[in-house]
């Protein structure tokens, strides 16, 4: 899964992550039911705080785009 963010952009980082995950789903690069990286893994890879990734994931869960299953992961 390829997510890139632009830290110099005026767009909040969590929104960039959120929009890119949606785009990956639309393009078929991310399949329904496919497991997403953990918040920790994605935050380390993007070099952002874990709270930033958590916020993006929480909004996607609220929009029913992804599902978070405690102890299993985010899909």
PyMOL Python script that loads the backbone (N, CA, C, O; Angstrom):
from pymol import cmd

cmd.read_pdbstr("""\
ATOM      1  N   UNK A   1       0.852  -1.178   0.000  1.00  0.00           N
ATOM      2  CA  UNK A   1       0.000   0.000   0.000  1.00  0.00           C
ATOM      3  C   UNK A   1       0.892   1.233   0.000  1.00  0.00           C
ATOM      4  O   UNK A   1       1.756   1.392   0.862  1.00  0.00           O
ATOM      5  N   UNK A   2       0.671   2.091  -0.969  1.00  0.00           N
ATOM      6  CA  UNK A   2       1.533   3.270  -1.108  1.00  0.00           C
ATOM      7  C   UNK A   2       0.769   4.535  -0.737  1.00  0.00           C
ATOM      8  O   UNK A   2      -0.149   4.957  -1.440  1.00  0.00           O
ATOM      9  N   UNK A   3       1.164   5.117   0.367  1.00  0.00           N
ATOM     10  CA  UNK A   3       0.588   6.384   0.812  1.00  0.00           C
ATOM     11  C   UNK A   3       1.731   7.386   0.912  1.00  0.00           C
ATOM     12  O   UNK A   3       2.759   7.120   1.533  1.00  0.00           O
ATOM     13  N   UNK A   4       1.529   8.540   0.289  1.00  0.00           N
ATOM     14  CA  UNK A   4       2.525   9.603   0.366  1.00  0.00           C
ATOM     15  C   UNK A   4       1.845  10.865   0.863  1.00  0.00           C
ATOM     16  O   UNK A   4       0.727  11.186   0.458  1.00  0.00           O
ATOM     17  N   UNK A   5       2.530  11.572   1.741  1.00  0.00           N
ATOM     18  CA  UNK A   5       1.983  12.821   2.258  1.00  0.00           C
ATOM     19  C   UNK A   5       2.950  13.955   1.951  1.00  0.00           C
ATOM     20  O   UNK A   5       4.148  13.747   1.760  1.00  0.00           O
ATOM     21  N   UNK A   6       2.398  15.146   1.910  1.00  0.00           N
ATOM     22  CA  UNK A   6       3.197  16.342   1.677  1.00  0.00           C
ATOM     23  C   UNK A   6       3.105  17.209   2.927  1.00  0.00           C
ATOM     24  O   UNK A   6       2.098  17.876   3.167  1.00  0.00           O
ATOM     25  N   UNK A   7       4.165  17.187   3.711  1.00  0.00           N
ATOM     26  CA  UNK A   7       4.155  17.917   4.984  1.00  0.00           C
ATOM     27  C   UNK A   7       4.144  19.431   4.787  1.00  0.00           C
ATOM     28  O   UNK A   7       3.834  20.173   5.720  1.00  0.00           O
ATOM     29  N   UNK A   8       4.479  19.895   3.585  1.00  0.00           N
ATOM     30  CA  UNK A   8       4.490  21.331   3.312  1.00  0.00           C
ATOM     31  C   UNK A   8       3.136  21.826   2.809  1.00  0.00           C
ATOM     32  O   UNK A   8       2.902  23.030   2.708  1.00  0.00           O
ATOM     33  N   UNK A   9       2.258  20.894   2.499  1.00  0.00           N
ATOM     34  CA  UNK A   9       0.927  21.244   2.017  1.00  0.00           C
ATOM     35  C   UNK A   9       0.124  21.867   3.151  1.00  0.00           C
ATOM     36  O   UNK A   9       0.388  21.603   4.325  1.00  0.00           O
ATOM     37  N   UNK A  10      -0.840  22.681   2.804  1.00  0.00           N
ATOM     38  CA  UNK A  10      -1.698  23.279   3.819  1.00  0.00           C
ATOM     39  C   UNK A  10      -2.786  22.322   4.288  1.00  0.00           C
ATOM     40  O   UNK A  10      -3.542  22.638   5.207  1.00  0.00           O
ATOM     41  N   UNK A  11      -2.865  21.153   3.660  1.00  0.00           N
ATOM     42  CA  UNK A  11      -3.890  20.166   4.011  1.00  0.00           C
ATOM     43  C   UNK A  11      -3.414  19.371   5.226  1.00  0.00           C
ATOM     44  O   UNK A  11      -2.294  18.860   5.226  1.00  0.00           O
ATOM     45  N   UNK A  12      -4.254  19.258   6.266  1.00  0.00           N
ATOM     46  CA  UNK A  12      -3.846  18.482   7.445  1.00  0.00           C
ATOM     47  C   UNK A  12      -3.422  17.065   7.063  1.00  0.00           C
ATOM     48  O   UNK A  12      -4.012  16.440   6.182  1.00  0.00           O
ATOM     49  N   UNK A  13      -2.387  16.574   7.744  1.00  0.00           N
ATOM     50  CA  UNK A  13      -1.826  15.261   7.412  1.00  0.00           C
ATOM     51  C   UNK A  13      -2.847  14.138   7.527  1.00  0.00           C
ATOM     52  O   UNK A  13      -2.862  13.230   6.696  1.00  0.00           O
ATOM     53  N   UNK A  14      -3.707  14.189   8.556  1.00  0.00           N
ATOM     54  CA  UNK A  14      -4.672  13.111   8.724  1.00  0.00           C
ATOM     55  C   UNK A  14      -5.659  13.076   7.556  1.00  0.00           C
ATOM     56  O   UNK A  14      -6.123  12.005   7.163  1.00  0.00           O
ATOM     57  N   UNK A  15      -5.980  14.250   7.002  1.00  0.00           N
ATOM     58  CA  UNK A  15      -6.877  14.289   5.839  1.00  0.00           C
ATOM     59  C   UNK A  15      -6.190  13.744   4.597  1.00  0.00           C
ATOM     60  O   UNK A  15      -6.823  13.085   3.771  1.00  0.00           O
ATOM     61  N   UNK A  16      -4.899  14.015   4.461  1.00  0.00           N
ATOM     62  CA  UNK A  16      -4.156  13.469   3.328  1.00  0.00           C
ATOM     63  C   UNK A  16      -4.158  11.935   3.389  1.00  0.00           C
ATOM     64  O   UNK A  16      -4.357  11.267   2.375  1.00  0.00           O
ATOM     65  N   UNK A  17      -3.935  11.395   4.576  1.00  0.00           N
ATOM     66  CA  UNK A  17      -3.933   9.937   4.754  1.00  0.00           C
ATOM     67  C   UNK A  17      -5.317   9.376   4.437  1.00  0.00           C
ATOM     68  O   UNK A  17      -5.454   8.398   3.702  1.00  0.00           O
ATOM     69  N   UNK A  18      -6.327  10.006   4.999  1.00  0.00           N
ATOM     70  CA  UNK A  18      -7.715   9.570   4.792  1.00  0.00           C
ATOM     71  C   UNK A  18      -8.068   9.552   3.311  1.00  0.00           C
ATOM     72  O   UNK A  18      -8.594   8.558   2.811  1.00  0.00           O
ATOM     73  N   UNK A  19      -7.782  10.641   2.606  1.00  0.00           N
ATOM     74  CA  UNK A  19      -8.121  10.737   1.186  1.00  0.00           C
ATOM     75  C   UNK A  19      -7.345   9.721   0.354  1.00  0.00           C
ATOM     76  O   UNK A  19      -7.875   9.179  -0.616  1.00  0.00           O
ATOM     77  N   UNK A  20      -6.100   9.460   0.724  1.00  0.00           N
ATOM     78  CA  UNK A  20      -5.313   8.503  -0.042  1.00  0.00           C
ATOM     79  C   UNK A  20      -5.810   7.075   0.161  1.00  0.00           C
ATOM     80  O   UNK A  20      -5.787   6.275  -0.775  1.00  0.00           O
ATOM     81  N   UNK A  21      -6.253   6.749   1.358  1.00  0.00           N
ATOM     82  CA  UNK A  21      -6.814   5.411   1.590  1.00  0.00           C
ATOM     83  C   UNK A  21      -8.089   5.243   0.763  1.00  0.00           C
ATOM     84  O   UNK A  21      -8.305   4.192   0.160  1.00  0.00           O
ATOM     85  N   UNK A  22      -8.928   6.273   0.734  1.00  0.00           N
ATOM     86  CA  UNK A  22     -10.142   6.222  -0.085  1.00  0.00           C
ATOM     87  C   UNK A  22      -9.787   6.046  -1.562  1.00  0.00           C
ATOM     88  O   UNK A  22     -10.433   5.277  -2.275  1.00  0.00           O
ATOM     89  N   UNK A  23      -8.764   6.758  -2.011  1.00  0.00           N
ATOM     90  CA  UNK A  23      -8.336   6.668  -3.410  1.00  0.00           C
ATOM     91  C   UNK A  23      -7.818   5.262  -3.727  1.00  0.00           C
ATOM     92  O   UNK A  23      -8.104   4.720  -4.794  1.00  0.00           O
ATOM     93  N   UNK A  24      -7.063   4.681  -2.808  1.00  0.00           N
ATOM     94  CA  UNK A  24      -6.553   3.323  -3.008  1.00  0.00           C
ATOM     95  C   UNK A  24      -7.702   2.326  -3.152  1.00  0.00           C
ATOM     96  O   UNK A  24      -7.625   1.394  -3.954  1.00  0.00           O
ATOM     97  N   UNK A  25      -8.755   2.523  -2.382  1.00  0.00           N
ATOM     98  CA  UNK A  25      -9.933   1.654  -2.475  1.00  0.00           C
ATOM     99  C   UNK A  25     -10.641   1.848  -3.813  1.00  0.00           C
ATOM    100  O   UNK A  25     -11.012   0.873  -4.467  1.00  0.00           O
ATOM    101  N   UNK A  26     -10.829   3.101  -4.222  1.00  0.00           N
ATOM    102  CA  UNK A  26     -11.502   3.387  -5.501  1.00  0.00           C
ATOM    103  C   UNK A  26     -10.736   2.807  -6.681  1.00  0.00           C
ATOM    104  O   UNK A  26     -11.335   2.268  -7.612  1.00  0.00           O
ATOM    105  N   UNK A  27      -9.411   2.918  -6.641  1.00  0.00           N
ATOM    106  CA  UNK A  27      -8.573   2.447  -7.748  1.00  0.00           C
ATOM    107  C   UNK A  27      -8.374   0.933  -7.736  1.00  0.00           C
ATOM    108  O   UNK A  27      -7.841   0.368  -8.692  1.00  0.00           O
ATOM    109  N   UNK A  28      -8.798   0.280  -6.664  1.00  0.00           N
ATOM    110  CA  UNK A  28      -8.610  -1.162  -6.578  1.00  0.00           C
ATOM    111  C   UNK A  28      -7.233  -1.572  -6.080  1.00  0.00           C
ATOM    112  O   UNK A  28      -6.913  -2.760  -6.046  1.00  0.00           O
ATOM    113  N   UNK A  29      -6.411  -0.591  -5.692  1.00  0.00           N
ATOM    114  CA  UNK A  29      -5.082  -0.911  -5.156  1.00  0.00           C
ATOM    115  C   UNK A  29      -5.187  -1.473  -3.741  1.00  0.00           C
ATOM    116  O   UNK A  29      -4.273  -2.137  -3.253  1.00  0.00           O
ATOM    117  N   UNK A  30      -6.301  -1.198  -3.102  1.00  0.00           N
ATOM    118  CA  UNK A  30      -6.597  -1.737  -1.776  1.00  0.00           C
ATOM    119  C   UNK A  30      -7.936  -2.444  -1.906  1.00  0.00           C
ATOM    120  O   UNK A  30      -8.953  -1.827  -2.226  1.00  0.00           O
ATOM    121  N   UNK A  31      -7.922  -3.729  -1.657  1.00  0.00           N
ATOM    122  CA  UNK A  31      -9.123  -4.545  -1.837  1.00  0.00           C
ATOM    123  C   UNK A  31      -9.999  -4.510  -0.583  1.00  0.00           C
ATOM    124  O   UNK A  31      -9.483  -4.422   0.531  1.00  0.00           O
ATOM    125  N   UNK A  32     -11.320  -4.579  -0.761  1.00  0.00           N
ATOM    126  CA  UNK A  32     -12.209  -4.660   0.401  1.00  0.00           C
ATOM    127  C   UNK A  32     -11.834  -5.870   1.268  1.00  0.00           C
ATOM    128  O   UNK A  32     -11.646  -6.977   0.764  1.00  0.00           O
ATOM    129  N   UNK A  33     -11.731  -5.634   2.564  1.00  0.00           N
ATOM    130  CA  UNK A  33     -11.361  -6.697   3.487  1.00  0.00           C
ATOM    131  C   UNK A  33      -9.863  -6.861   3.693  1.00  0.00           C
ATOM    132  O   UNK A  33      -9.432  -7.611   4.568  1.00  0.00           O
ATOM    133  N   UNK A  34      -9.068  -6.159   2.889  1.00  0.00           N
ATOM    134  CA  UNK A  34      -7.612  -6.231   3.032  1.00  0.00           C
ATOM    135  C   UNK A  34      -7.185  -5.487   4.288  1.00  0.00           C
ATOM    136  O   UNK A  34      -7.710  -4.416   4.594  1.00  0.00           O
ATOM    137  N   UNK A  35      -6.231  -6.059   5.012  1.00  0.00           N
ATOM    138  CA  UNK A  35      -5.795  -5.447   6.267  1.00  0.00           C
ATOM    139  C   UNK A  35      -4.906  -4.245   6.010  1.00  0.00           C
ATOM    140  O   UNK A  35      -3.994  -4.284   5.184  1.00  0.00           O
ATOM    141  N   UNK A  36      -5.195  -3.177   6.737  1.00  0.00           N
ATOM    142  CA  UNK A  36      -4.381  -1.960   6.677  1.00  0.00           C
ATOM    143  C   UNK A  36      -3.213  -2.091   7.653  1.00  0.00           C
ATOM    144  O   UNK A  36      -3.268  -2.897   8.581  1.00  0.00           O
ATOM    145  N   UNK A  37      -2.162  -1.305   7.446  1.00  0.00           N
ATOM    146  CA  UNK A  37      -1.057  -1.314   8.413  1.00  0.00           C
ATOM    147  C   UNK A  37      -1.560  -0.830   9.775  1.00  0.00           C
ATOM    148  O   UNK A  37      -2.535  -0.084   9.856  1.00  0.00           O
ATOM    149  N   UNK A  38      -0.895  -1.255  10.824  1.00  0.00           N
ATOM    150  CA  UNK A  38      -1.253  -0.761  12.155  1.00  0.00           C
ATOM    151  C   UNK A  38      -0.965   0.739  12.213  1.00  0.00           C
ATOM    152  O   UNK A  38      -0.193   1.270  11.416  1.00  0.00           O
ATOM    153  N   UNK A  39      -1.592   1.395  13.157  1.00  0.00           N
ATOM    154  CA  UNK A  39      -1.354   2.833  13.325  1.00  0.00           C
ATOM    155  C   UNK A  39       0.130   3.093  13.550  1.00  0.00           C
ATOM    156  O   UNK A  39       0.696   4.034  12.995  1.00  0.00           O
ATOM    157  N   UNK A  40       0.741   2.268  14.352  1.00  0.00           N
ATOM    158  CA  UNK A  40       2.167   2.447  14.658  1.00  0.00           C
ATOM    159  C   UNK A  40       3.019   2.277  13.402  1.00  0.00           C
ATOM    160  O   UNK A  40       3.894   3.097  13.128  1.00  0.00           O
ATOM    161  N   UNK A  41       2.762   1.212  12.640  1.00  0.00           N
ATOM    162  CA  UNK A  41       3.557   0.958  11.433  1.00  0.00           C
ATOM    163  C   UNK A  41       3.424   2.094  10.417  1.00  0.00           C
ATOM    164  O   UNK A  41       4.417   2.562   9.860  1.00  0.00           O
ATOM    165  N   UNK A  42       2.180   2.529  10.185  1.00  0.00           N
ATOM    166  CA  UNK A  42       1.968   3.583   9.199  1.00  0.00           C
ATOM    167  C   UNK A  42       2.555   4.913   9.676  1.00  0.00           C
ATOM    168  O   UNK A  42       3.114   5.668   8.880  1.00  0.00           O
ATOM    169  N   UNK A  43       2.429   5.196  10.968  1.00  0.00           N
ATOM    170  CA  UNK A  43       2.986   6.457  11.482  1.00  0.00           C
ATOM    171  C   UNK A  43       4.513   6.464  11.372  1.00  0.00           C
ATOM    172  O   UNK A  43       5.107   7.501  11.073  1.00  0.00           O
ATOM    173  N   UNK A  44       5.143   5.326  11.609  1.00  0.00           N
ATOM    174  CA  UNK A  44       6.604   5.253  11.470  1.00  0.00           C
ATOM    175  C   UNK A  44       7.023   5.392  10.015  1.00  0.00           C
ATOM    176  O   UNK A  44       8.001   6.071   9.702  1.00  0.00           O
ATOM    177  N   UNK A  45       6.276   4.745   9.131  1.00  0.00           N
ATOM    178  CA  UNK A  45       6.614   4.791   7.706  1.00  0.00           C
ATOM    179  C   UNK A  45       6.449   6.203   7.141  1.00  0.00           C
ATOM    180  O   UNK A  45       7.259   6.645   6.327  1.00  0.00           O
ATOM    181  N   UNK A  46       5.405   6.909   7.572  1.00  0.00           N
ATOM    182  CA  UNK A  46       5.146   8.265   7.072  1.00  0.00           C
ATOM    183  C   UNK A  46       5.851   9.343   7.890  1.00  0.00           C
ATOM    184  O   UNK A  46       5.855  10.518   7.523  1.00  0.00           O
ATOM    185  N   UNK A  47       6.442   8.922   8.999  1.00  0.00           N
ATOM    186  CA  UNK A  47       7.129   9.841   9.908  1.00  0.00           C
ATOM    187  C   UNK A  47       6.186  10.933  10.410  1.00  0.00           C
ATOM    188  O   UNK A  47       6.490  12.124  10.354  1.00  0.00           O
ATOM    189  N   UNK A  48       5.029  10.481  10.903  1.00  0.00           N
ATOM    190  CA  UNK A  48       4.051  11.358  11.536  1.00  0.00           C
ATOM    191  C   UNK A  48       3.684  10.747  12.883  1.00  0.00           C
ATOM    192  O   UNK A  48       4.044   9.604  13.168  1.00  0.00           O
ATOM    193  N   UNK A  49       2.974  11.499  13.706  1.00  0.00           N
ATOM    194  CA  UNK A  49       2.599  10.958  15.002  1.00  0.00           C
ATOM    195  C   UNK A  49       1.532   9.880  14.831  1.00  0.00           C
ATOM    196  O   UNK A  49       0.779   9.876  13.858  1.00  0.00           O
ATOM    197  N   UNK A  50       1.486   8.987  15.782  1.00  0.00           N
ATOM    198  CA  UNK A  50       0.493   7.920  15.748  1.00  0.00           C
ATOM    199  C   UNK A  50      -0.917   8.508  15.841  1.00  0.00           C
ATOM    200  O   UNK A  50      -1.859   7.964  15.264  1.00  0.00           O
ATOM    201  N   UNK A  51      -1.057   9.616  16.566  1.00  0.00           N
ATOM    202  CA  UNK A  51      -2.355  10.277  16.686  1.00  0.00           C
ATOM    203  C   UNK A  51      -2.882  10.750  15.329  1.00  0.00           C
ATOM    204  O   UNK A  51      -4.092  10.753  15.100  1.00  0.00           O
ATOM    205  N   UNK A  52      -1.989  11.145  14.442  1.00  0.00           N
ATOM    206  CA  UNK A  52      -2.381  11.587  13.108  1.00  0.00           C
ATOM    207  C   UNK A  52      -3.031  10.438  12.340  1.00  0.00           C
ATOM    208  O   UNK A  52      -4.091  10.604  11.738  1.00  0.00           O
ATOM    209  N   UNK A  53      -2.386   9.273  12.367  1.00  0.00           N
ATOM    210  CA  UNK A  53      -2.922   8.095  11.684  1.00  0.00           C
ATOM    211  C   UNK A  53      -4.213   7.654  12.371  1.00  0.00           C
ATOM    212  O   UNK A  53      -5.180   7.281  11.707  1.00  0.00           O
ATOM    213  N   UNK A  54      -4.221   7.699  13.691  1.00  0.00           N
ATOM    214  CA  UNK A  54      -5.404   7.302  14.451  1.00  0.00           C
ATOM    215  C   UNK A  54      -6.610   8.158  14.067  1.00  0.00           C
ATOM    216  O   UNK A  54      -7.719   7.644  13.917  1.00  0.00           O
ATOM    217  N   UNK A  55      -6.392   9.450  13.912  1.00  0.00           N
ATOM    218  CA  UNK A  55      -7.472  10.347  13.536  1.00  0.00           C
ATOM    219  C   UNK A  55      -8.018  10.010  12.148  1.00  0.00           C
ATOM    220  O   UNK A  55      -9.230  10.014  11.934  1.00  0.00           O
ATOM    221  N   UNK A  56      -7.116   9.718  11.207  1.00  0.00           N
ATOM    222  CA  UNK A  56      -7.545   9.347   9.853  1.00  0.00           C
ATOM    223  C   UNK A  56      -8.354   8.057   9.896  1.00  0.00           C
ATOM    224  O   UNK A  56      -9.418   7.972   9.283  1.00  0.00           O
ATOM    225  N   UNK A  57      -7.862   7.055  10.613  1.00  0.00           N
ATOM    226  CA  UNK A  57      -8.560   5.771  10.720  1.00  0.00           C
ATOM    227  C   UNK A  57      -9.925   5.947  11.385  1.00  0.00           C
ATOM    228  O   UNK A  57     -10.913   5.358  10.945  1.00  0.00           O
ATOM    229  N   UNK A  58      -9.980   6.764  12.451  1.00  0.00           N
ATOM    230  CA  UNK A  58     -11.253   6.964  13.163  1.00  0.00           C
ATOM    231  C   UNK A  58     -12.303   7.596  12.251  1.00  0.00           C
ATOM    232  O   UNK A  58     -13.466   7.193  12.264  1.00  0.00           O
ATOM    233  N   UNK A  59     -11.894   8.576  11.468  1.00  0.00           N
ATOM    234  CA  UNK A  59     -12.847   9.213  10.547  1.00  0.00           C
ATOM    235  C   UNK A  59     -13.325   8.226   9.488  1.00  0.00           C
ATOM    236  O   UNK A  59     -14.501   8.225   9.122  1.00  0.00           O
ATOM    237  N   UNK A  60     -12.420   7.388   8.997  1.00  0.00           N
ATOM    238  CA  UNK A  60     -12.802   6.389   7.993  1.00  0.00           C
ATOM    239  C   UNK A  60     -13.750   5.348   8.583  1.00  0.00           C
ATOM    240  O   UNK A  60     -14.647   4.865   7.891  1.00  0.00           O
ATOM    241  N   UNK A  61     -13.559   4.999   9.850  1.00  0.00           N
ATOM    242  CA  UNK A  61     -14.466   4.065  10.525  1.00  0.00           C
ATOM    243  C   UNK A  61     -15.847   4.713  10.655  1.00  0.00           C
ATOM    244  O   UNK A  61     -16.864   4.072  10.387  1.00  0.00           O
ATOM    245  N   UNK A  62     -15.881   5.982  11.066  1.00  0.00           N
ATOM    246  CA  UNK A  62     -17.155   6.689  11.214  1.00  0.00           C
ATOM    247  C   UNK A  62     -17.894   6.811   9.885  1.00  0.00           C
ATOM    248  O   UNK A  62     -19.125   6.816   9.854  1.00  0.00           O
ATOM    249  N   UNK A  63     -17.148   6.909   8.796  1.00  0.00           N
ATOM    250  CA  UNK A  63     -17.754   7.000   7.461  1.00  0.00           C
ATOM    251  C   UNK A  63     -18.067   5.624   6.891  1.00  0.00           C
ATOM    252  O   UNK A  63     -18.565   5.511   5.770  1.00  0.00           O
ATOM    253  N   UNK A  64     -17.777   4.583   7.656  1.00  0.00           N
ATOM    254  CA  UNK A  64     -18.024   3.194   7.249  1.00  0.00           C
ATOM    255  C   UNK A  64     -17.219   2.801   6.006  1.00  0.00           C
ATOM    256  O   UNK A  64     -17.671   2.006   5.182  1.00  0.00           O
ATOM    257  N   UNK A  65     -16.021   3.373   5.889  1.00  0.00           N
ATOM    258  CA  UNK A  65     -15.129   3.044   4.782  1.00  0.00           C
ATOM    259  C   UNK A  65     -14.234   1.873   5.179  1.00  0.00           C
ATOM    260  O   UNK A  65     -13.944   0.995   4.367  1.00  0.00           O
ATOM    261  N   UNK A  66     -13.804   1.874   6.432  1.00  0.00           N
ATOM    262  CA  UNK A  66     -12.984   0.777   6.954  1.00  0.00           C
ATOM    263  C   UNK A  66     -13.627   0.272   8.244  1.00  0.00           C
ATOM    264  O   UNK A  66     -14.511   0.909   8.817  1.00  0.00           O
ATOM    265  N   UNK A  67     -13.160  -0.874   8.671  1.00  0.00           N
ATOM    266  CA  UNK A  67     -13.670  -1.476   9.913  1.00  0.00           C
ATOM    267  C   UNK A  67     -12.484  -1.826  10.803  1.00  0.00           C
ATOM    268  O   UNK A  67     -11.491  -2.396  10.351  1.00  0.00           O
ATOM    269  N   UNK A  68     -12.612  -1.475  12.066  1.00  0.00           N
ATOM    270  CA  UNK A  68     -11.586  -1.782  13.054  1.00  0.00           C
ATOM    271  C   UNK A  68     -12.112  -2.876  13.979  1.00  0.00           C
ATOM    272  O   UNK A  68     -13.175  -2.744  14.585  1.00  0.00           O
ATOM    273  N   UNK A  69     -11.334  -3.967  14.071  1.00  0.00           N
ATOM    274  CA  UNK A  69     -11.721  -5.081  14.929  1.00  0.00           C
ATOM    275  C   UNK A  69     -10.664  -5.217  16.022  1.00  0.00           C
ATOM    276  O   UNK A  69      -9.522  -5.589  15.751  1.00  0.00           O
ATOM    277  N   UNK A  70     -11.060  -4.908  17.274  1.00  0.00           N
ATOM    278  CA  UNK A  70     -10.090  -4.976  18.368  1.00  0.00           C
ATOM    279  C   UNK A  70      -9.407  -6.351  18.448  1.00  0.00           C
ATOM    280  O   UNK A  70     -10.056  -7.397  18.419  1.00  0.00           O
ATOM    281  N   UNK A  71      -8.090  -6.306  18.549  1.00  0.00           N
ATOM    282  CA  UNK A  71      -7.310  -7.527  18.652  1.00  0.00           C
ATOM    283  C   UNK A  71      -7.006  -8.170  17.304  1.00  0.00           C
ATOM    284  O   UNK A  71      -6.196  -9.093  17.235  1.00  0.00           O
ATOM    285  N   UNK A  72      -7.638  -7.702  16.237  1.00  0.00           N
ATOM    286  CA  UNK A  72      -7.436  -8.289  14.900  1.00  0.00           C
ATOM    287  C   UNK A  72      -6.755  -7.323  13.960  1.00  0.00           C
ATOM    288  O   UNK A  72      -5.813  -7.693  13.259  1.00  0.00           O
ATOM    289  N   UNK A  73      -7.230  -6.061  13.938  1.00  0.00           N
ATOM    290  CA  UNK A  73      -6.656  -5.087  13.034  1.00  0.00           C
ATOM    291  C   UNK A  73      -7.708  -4.209  12.391  1.00  0.00           C
ATOM    292  O   UNK A  73      -8.873  -4.199  12.789  1.00  0.00           O
ATOM    293  N   UNK A  74      -7.263  -3.471  11.383  1.00  0.00           N
ATOM    294  CA  UNK A  74      -8.133  -2.556  10.657  1.00  0.00           C
ATOM    295  C   UNK A  74      -8.213  -3.038   9.218  1.00  0.00           C
ATOM    296  O   UNK A  74      -7.192  -3.308   8.584  1.00  0.00           O
ATOM    297  N   UNK A  75      -9.437  -3.145   8.707  1.00  0.00           N
ATOM    298  CA  UNK A  75      -9.660  -3.725   7.379  1.00  0.00           C
ATOM    299  C   UNK A  75     -10.517  -2.809   6.520  1.00  0.00           C
ATOM    300  O   UNK A  75     -10.808  -3.135   5.369  1.00  0.00           O
TER     301      UNK A  75
END
""", "prot")
cmd.dss("prot")
cmd.show_as("cartoon", "prot")
cmd.util.cbc("prot")
cmd.orient("prot")
